[in-house]
């Protein structure tokens, strides 16, 4: 594979502009750049989860998710690029259903936490929601792949059930929200 990044610093962003993948220069505070940064941050948290003590099946799923998130970043970096399709949504939904079968029905809200790994999944879920909101804001001014929006929505649900499953595997109880405490 050829070297793609021969110079890490280019100095071309020193004045508050950055280049998209298609060469277009935009402000660093442009909604597209903000959305890209939120997806990148989300992917970084998934990377942290991968360094923890999780089972190999969860590891494999999250590795695939990282590639999907990188594809969403590609879509954001190159306007009109389409990398996320309904098969990727079906992949997430299939895994939600498989994991959810192991869990007891929820009767109360749960607080983020439990095991360390579960708490990281909750953090990833909240950053996923932020990324989703930023993509929706961008979509109001520049149409983006609507399937990517759906994918992020499902992914936050996946992380919620994953957090519960990790606690179940580690024999750590979820903490239920208590009214009027």
PAZAPA-4460 file (N, C-alpha, C; in steps of 0.05 Angstrom, whole numbers, plus 32768, in hexadecimal, padded with zeros to 4 digits):
% residues 181
    n_x    n_y    n_z   ca_x   ca_y   ca_z    c_x    c_y    c_z   seq   type   mol
   8011   7FE9   8000   8000   8000   8000   8012   8019   8000     1      X     A
   800B   802C   7FF0   801A   8045   7FEE   8017   8055   8007     2      X     A
   802A   8066   800C   8028   8079   8023   8013   808D   801B     3      X     A
   7FFE   8090   802C   7FE9   80A3   8027   7FEE   80BD   8036     4      X     A
   7FFB   80BB   804D   8000   80D3   805D   801E   80D6   8061     5      X     A
   802B   80E4   804F   8047   80E6   8051   804F   80FD   8064     6      X     A
   803D   8111   8066   8042   8128   8078   802A   8129   808B     7      X     A
   802E   8126   80A4   8019   8127   80B8   800F   8144   80BC     8      X     A
   8021   8156   80BD   8019   8172   80BF   801D   8180   80A5     9      X     A
   8008   818F   809D   8009   819C   8083   8009   81BB   8085    10      X     A
   8001   81C5   809C   7FFF   81E1   80A2   7FE8   81EF   8093    11      X     A
   7FD9   81DF   8083   7FC4   81EB   8073   7FAB   81F2   8084    12      X     A
   7FAA   81E8   809D   7F93   81EE   80AE   7F98   8204   80C2    13      X     A
   7FAF   8211   80C0   7FB6   8225   80D4   7FA4   823E   80D4    14      X     A
   7F95   8242   80BF   7F84   825A   80BD   7F67   8253   80C1    15      X     A
   7F61   823B   80CD   7F45   8234   80D3   7F36   8226   80BD    16      X     A
   7F44   821D   80A9   7F37   820E   8093   7F43   81F2   8093    17      X     A
   7F33   81DF   8088   7F3D   81C4   8084   7F33   81BA   8069    18      X     A
   7F40   81A5   8060   7F38   8199   8046   7F27   8180   804B    19      X     A
   7F12   817D   803C   7F03   8165   803B   7F11   8151   8029    20      X     A
   7F08   8139   8028   7F15   8124   8018   7F14   812A   7FFA    21      X     A
   7F01   813A   7FF1   7F00   8141   7FD5   7F0F   815B   7FCE    22      X     A
   7F1E   8166   7FE2   7F2E   817E   7FDE   7F20   8198   7FE4    23      X     A
   7F06   8197   7FE9   7EF7   81AF   7FF0   7F02   81BA   800B    24      X     A
   7F06   81D4   800C   7F0F   81E1   8025   7EF7   81EC   8033    25      X     A
   7EF4   81E6   804D   7EDE   81F0   805D   7EE9   81FA   8078    26      X     A
   7ED9   820A   8086   7EE0   8212   80A1   7EE2   81FA   80B3    27      X     A
   7EF4   81FB   80C6   7EF7   81E6   80D9   7EDF   81E2   80EB    28      X     A
   7ECF   81F8   80ED   7EB6   81F6   80FD   7E9E   81EF   80EC    29      X     A
   7EA1   81E8   80D3   7E8C   81E0   80C1   7E7D   81C8   80CD    30      X     A
   7E63   81C6   80CA   7E54   81B0   80D5   7E5E   8195   80CB    31      X     A
   7E68   8194   80B2   7E73   817B   80A8   7E8C   8172   80B7    32      X     A
   7E9D   8185   80BE   7EB5   817F   80CD   7EAE   8178   80EA    33      X     A
   7E9A   8186   80F5   7E91   817F   8110   7E86   8162   8111    34      X     A
   7E76   815B   80FD   7E6B   8140   80FC   7E81   812C   80F9    35      X     A
   7E94   8132   80E8   7EAB   8120   80E4   7EBA   811C   80FE    36      X     A
   7EBF   8131   810C   7ECD   8130   8126   7EBE   8120   813B    37      X     A
   7EA3   8122   813B   7E93   8113   814E   7E94   80F5   8148    38      X     A
   7E93   80EE   812E   7E95   80D2   8126   7EB1   80C7   812D    39      X     A
   7EC5   80D7   8129   7EE1   80CF   8130   7EE4   80CB   814E    40      X     A
   7ED9   80DD   815E   7EDA   80DA   817B   7ECB   80C0   8183    41      X     A
   7EB4   80BC   8178   7EA5   80A4   817E   7EB5   808B   8177    42      X     A
   7EC2   808B   8160   7ED2   8074   8158   7EEA   8070   816B    43      X     A
   7EF4   8086   8176   7F0A   8083   8189   7F01   8076   81A3    44      X     A
   7EE9   807C   81AB   7EDF   806F   81C4   7EDA   8051   81BF    45      X     A
   7ED1   804A   81A7   7ECE   802E   81A0   7EEA   8021   81A2    46      X     A
   7EFF   802F   8199   7F1A   8025   819B   7F22   8020   81B7    47      X     A
   7F1A   8032   81C9   7F20   802D   81E6   7F12   8015   81F0    48      X     A
   7EF9   8011   81E9   7EEA   7FF9   81F2   7EF9   7FE0   81E9    49      X     A
   7F04   7FE1   81D0   7F12   7FC9   81C6   7F2B   7FC2   81D6    50      X     A
   7F35   7FD4   81E6   7F4D   7FCE   81F6   7F46   7FC2   8211    51      X     A
   7F2C   7FBF   8216   7F23   7FB5   8230   7F1D   7F97   822F    52      X     A
   7F15   7F8D   8245   7F0F   7F70   8248   7EF2   7F6A   823F    53      X     A
   7EEF   7F68   8224   7ED5   7F60   8218   7ED9   7F46   820A    54      X     A
   7EC2   7F38   8206   7EC5   7F1E   81F8   7ECB   7F21   81DB    55      X     A
   7ED5   7F0C   81CF   7EDF   7F0E   81B3   7EC9   7F14   819F    56      X     A
   7EB0   7F0B   81A4   7E9A   7F11   8192   7E94   7F2E   8192    57      X     A
   7E93   7F3A   81A9   7E8E   7F57   81AB   7EA5   7F66   819E    58      X     A
   7EBD   7F5D   81A3   7ED5   7F6A   8196   7ED2   7F6A   8178    59      X     A
   7ECA   7F53   816C   7EC8   7F52   814F   7EB2   7F65   8145    60      X     A
   7E9C   7F66   8153   7E86   7F79   814A   7E90   7F95   814B    61      X     A
   7E9D   7F9D   8161   7EA6   7FB9   8164   7EBC   7FC0   8150    62      X     A
   7ECC   7FAC   8148   7EE0   7FB2   8133   7ED3   7FB8   8119    63      X     A
   7EBE   7FA9   8113   7EAE   7FAF   80FA   7EA1   7FCA   80FC    64      X     A
   7E96   7FD1   8114   7E8A   7FEB   8118   7E9F   8001   8113    65      X     A
   7EB7   7FFD   811C   7ECC   8012   8117   7ED0   8017   80F9    66      X     A
   7ED0   8002   80EA   7ED2   8005   80CD   7EBA   8014   80C1    67      X     A
   7EA3   800D   80CB   7E8A   801B   80C2   7E8C   8039   80C9    68      X     A
   7E95   803F   80E1   7E98   805B   80E9   7EAC   806A   80D8    69      X     A
   7EC2   805C   80D0   7ED5   8068   80BF   7EC9   806E   80A3    70      X     A
   7EB7   805C   809B   7EA9   8060   8081   7E96   8079   8083    71      X     A
   7E89   807C   809A   7E79   8094   809E   7E8A   80AD   809D    72      X     A
   7EA2   80AB   80A9   7EB5   80C2   80A7   7EBC   80C7   808A    73      X     A
   7EC0   80B2   807A   7EC5   80B6   805E   7EAE   80C4   8050    74      X     A
   7E96   80BC   8056   7E7F   80C9   804A   7E7E   80E7   8051    75      X     A
   7E85   80ED   806A   7E85   8109   8072   7E9C   8119   8065    76      X     A
   7EB3   810B   8061   7ECA   8118   8055   7EC7   811C   8037    77      X     A
   7EB8   810B   802B   7EB4   810D   800D   7E96   810F   8008    78      X     A
   7E8C   8127   8005   7E6F   812A   8001   7E65   8119   7FEA    79      X     A
   7E4E   810D   7FEE   7E41   80FB   7FDA   7E4C   80DF   7FD9    80      X     A
   7E61   80D9   7FE8   7E6B   80BD   7FEA   7E57   80AD   7FFB    81      X     A
   7E52   8095   7FF3   7E3F   8083   8001   7E4E   8069   8007    82      X     A
   7E52   8064   8021   7E60   804C   802A   7E4E   803B   803C    83      X     A
   7E3B   8048   804A   7E2A   8039   805D   7E10   8032   804F    84      X     A
   7E09   8018   8051   7DF1   800E   8044   7DDF   8000   8058    85      X     A
   7DC9   7FF7   8050   7DB6   7FEA   8062   7DC1   7FD0   806D    86      X     A
   7DD3   7FC3   8060   7DDF   7FAA   806B   7DED   7FB0   8085    87      X     A
   7DFA   7FC7   8087   7E08   7FCE   80A0   7DF4   7FD3   80B6    88      X     A
   7DDD   7FDF   80B0   7DC8   7FE2   80C4   7DBE   7FC7   80CD    89      X     A
   7DB9   7FB5   80BA   7DB0   7F9A   80C1   7DC4   7F8B   80D2    90      X     A
   7DDE   7F90   80CD   7DF3   7F84   80DE   7DF0   7F8D   80FB    91      X     A
   7DEB   7FA7   80FF   7DE8   7FB1   811B   7DCE   7FA6   8127    92      X     A
   7DB8   7FA7   8118   7D9F   7F9D   8123   7DA0   7F7F   812A    93      X     A
   7DAE   7F6F   811A   7DB1   7F53   811F   7DC0   7F4F   813A    94      X     A
   7DD4   7F5F   813E   7DE4   7F5D   8157   7DD4   7F68   816F    95      X     A
   7DC4   7F7C   816B   7DB3   7F86   8181   7DA1   7F6F   818A    96      X     A
   7D93   7F63   8176   7D80   7F4E   817C   7D8E   7F36   818A    97      X     A
   7DA6   7F2E   8181   7DB4   7F18   818C   7DBC   7F1D   81A9    98      X     A
   7DC6   7F35   81AE   7DCE   7F3C   81C9   7DB6   7F40   81DC    99      X     A
   7DA2   7F4D   81D2   7D8A   7F53   81E2   7D7C   7F3A   81EC   100      X     A
   7D7F   7F23   81DD   7D73   7F0A   81E6   7D7D   7F01   8201   101      X     A
   7D96   7F08   8208   7DA3   7F00   8221   7D9A   7F11   8239   102      X     A
   7D8E   7F28   8233   7D89   7F3C   8248   7D6D   7F3A   8253   103      X     A
   7D6A   7F40   826D   7D50   7F42   8279   7D42   7F5B   826F   104      X     A
   7D27   7F59   826D   7D18   7F71   8263   7D1D   7F89   8276   105      X     A
   7D1F   7FA0   826A   7D22   7FB9   827A   7D07   7FC3   8284   106      X     A
   7D06   7FC8   829E   7CEE   7FD3   82AA   7CF3   7FEF   82B4   107      X     A
   7D0C   7FF7   82B6   7D14   8011   82C0   7D2A   801C   82AE   108      X     A
   7D2F   8036   82B0   7D46   8041   82A3   7D5F   8038   82B2   109      X     A
   7D75   8035   82A3   7D8E   802F   82B1   7DA2   8046   82AE   110      X     A
   7DB3   8048   82C2   7DC8   805D   82C2   7DE1   8052   82B5   111      X     A
   7DEF   8063   82A7   7E09   8059   829B   7E1B   8050   82B1   112      X     A
   7E28   8039   82AC   7E3C   8030   82C0   7E3C   8012   82C1   113      X     A
   7E41   8008   82D9   7E44   7FEB   82DD   7E62   7FE5   82DB   114      X     A
   7E69   7FD5   82C8   7E85   7FCF   82C4   7E92   7FE5   82B4   115      X     A
   7EAD   7FE6   82B5   7EBB   7FFA   82A6   7EB4   7FF9   8288   116      X     A
   7EB4   7FE1   827D   7EAE   7FDD   8261   7E92   7FE6   825A   117      X     A
   7E7F   7FE1   826B   7E64   7FE9   8267   7E62   8008   8267   118      X     A
   7E70   8014   827A   7E70   8031   827C   7E7B   803E   8263   119      X     A
   7E90   8031   8257   7E9B   803B   823E   7E87   8038   8227   120      X     A
   7E78   8023   8227   7E63   8020   8213   7E4E   8036   8215   121      X     A
   7E47   803D   822E   7E34   8053   8232   7E40   806E   8228   122      X     A
   7E5A   8072   822E   7E66   808A   8224   7E66   808A   8205   123      X     A
   7E6D   8074   81F9   7E6D   8072   81DC   7E51   8077   81D1   124      X     A
   7E3C   806D   81DF   7E21   8071   81D7   7E1A   808F   81D7   125      X     A
   7E22   809E   81EB   7E1B   80BA   81EC   7E2B   80CA   81D7   126      X     A
   7E43   80C2   81D1   7E52   80D0   81BC   7E47   80C8   81A1   127      X     A
   7E3D   80B0   819E   7E2F   80A8   8186   7E17   80B9   8181   128      X     A
   7E07   80BE   8196   7DF0   80D0   8194   7DF8   80EC   818B   129      X     A
   7E0E   80F6   8196   7E17   8111   818E   7E1F   8111   8171   130      X     A
   7E2D   80FC   8168   7E35   80FA   814C   7E1C   80F9   813B   131      X     A
   7E08   80EA   8143   7DEF   80E8   8134   7DE2   8103   8132   132      X     A
   7DE0   8112   8148   7DD4   812D   8148   7DE3   813F   8135   133      X     A
   7DFE   813E   8135   7E0D   814F   8123   7E09   8148   8106   134      X     A
   7E06   812E   8100   7E00   8126   80E4   7DE4   8130   80DC   135      X     A
   7DD1   812F   80EE   7DB7   8139   80E8   7DB7   8157   80E2   136      X     A
   7DC7   8166   80F2   7DCA   8183   80ED   7DD6   8188   80D2   137      X     A
   7DEB   8179   80CB   7DF7   817C   80B1   7DE3   8175   809B   138      X     A
   7DD4   8160   809F   7DC0   8157   808B   7DAB   816D   8085   139      X     A
   7DA7   817F   8097   7D94   8195   8092   7D9E   81A8   807D   140      X     A
   7DB9   81AA   807B   7DC3   81BE   8068   7DD1   81B0   8050   141      X     A
   7DDB   8198   8054   7DE8   8189   803E   7DDF   816C   8041   142      X     A
   7DD1   8162   802E   7DC7   8147   8030   7DDE   8133   8032   143      X     A
   7DDB   8121   8045   7DEF   810C   8049   7DE1   80F1   8047   144      X     A
   7DEF   80DC   8048   7DE4   80C1   8046   7DD1   80BB   805D   145      X     A
   7DB7   80BA   8058   7DA4   80B5   806D   7DA7   809A   807A   146      X     A
   7DB3   8087   806D   7DB8   806D   8079   7DCD   806F   808F   147      X     A
   7DE0   8082   808C   7DF4   8086   80A1   7DE6   8091   80BA   148      X     A
   7DD2   80A2   80B7   7DC3   80AC   80CE   7DB5   8095   80DC   149      X     A
   7DA9   8084   80CD   7D9B   806D   80D9   7DAF   805A   80E6   150      X     A
   7DC6   8057   80DA   7DDB   8045   80E5   7DE3   804F   8101   151      X     A
   7DE9   8069   8103   7DF1   8074   811D   7DDB   8071   8132   152      X     A
   7DC2   8074   8129   7DAC   8071   813C   7DAB   8054   8147   153      X     A
   7DAE   8041   8135   7DAF   8025   813E   7DC7   801F   814F   154      X     A
   7DDD   802B   8148   7DF6   8026   8156   7DF4   802F   8173   155      X     A
   7DE7   8045   8179   7DE4   804D   8195   7DD2   8039   81A4   156      X     A
   7DBE   802E   8197   7DAE   8019   81A4   7DBF   8001   81A9   157      X     A
   7DD0   7FFA   8195   7DE1   7FE3   8199   7DF3   7FE6   81B1   158      X     A
   7DFF   7FFE   81B4   7E11   8003   81CB   7E02   8002   81E5   159      X     A
   7DE9   8009   81E6   7DD9   8007   81FE   7DD6   7FEA   8206   160      X     A
   7DCE   7FD9   81F3   7DCA   7FBD   81FA   7DE6   7FAF   81FF   161      X     A
   7DFA   7FB9   81F1   7E15   7FAE   81F6   7E1E   7FB4   8212   162      X     A
   7E19   7FCC   821C   7E21   7FD4   8237   7E13   7FC1   824B   163      X     A
   7DFA   7FBC   8247   7DEB   7FAA   8259   7DF6   7F8D   8257   164      X     A
   7DFD   7F84   823F   7E07   7F69   823B   7E22   7F66   8248   165      X     A
   7E33   7F7A   8246   7E4D   7F79   8253   7E4A   7F77   8271   166      X     A
   7E38   7F87   827C   7E33   7F84   8299   7E29   7F68   82A0   167      X     A
   7E17   7F5D   8290   7E0D   7F42   8295   7E24   7F2E   8295   168      X     A
   7E35   7F30   8280   7E4B   7F1D   827E   7E5E   7F1F   8296   169      X     A
   7E62   7F37   82A0   7E75   7F3C   82B6   7E67   7F39   82D1   170      X     A
   7E4D   7F32   82D0   7E3E   7F2E   82E9   7E3D   7F47   82FA   171      X     A
   7E3A   7F5E   82EC   7E37   7F78   82F9   7E1B   7F81   82F3   172      X     A
   7E0C   7F89   8308   7DF1   7F92   8304   7DF0   7FAE   82F7   173      X     A
   7DDC   7FB2   82E6   7DD7   7FCD   82DC   7DCC   7FDD   82F4   174      X     A
   7DD1   7FF7   82F3   7DC6   8008   8308   7DAD   8015   82FE   175      X     A
   7D97   800F   830B   7D7D   801A   8303   7D79   8036   830E   176      X     A
   7D6E   8047   82FE   7D67   8062   8306   7D51   8060   831B   177      X     A
   7D54   806F   8330   7D40   8070   8345   7D33   808B   8346   178      X     A
   7D19   808C   8344   7D0A   80A5   8346   7D0C   80B1   8362   179      X     A
   7D0E   80CB   8363   7D0D   80DA   837C   7D22   80D2   8390   180      X     A
   7D39   80CB   8388   7D4E   80C4   839B   7D5C   80DC   83A6   181      X     A
***
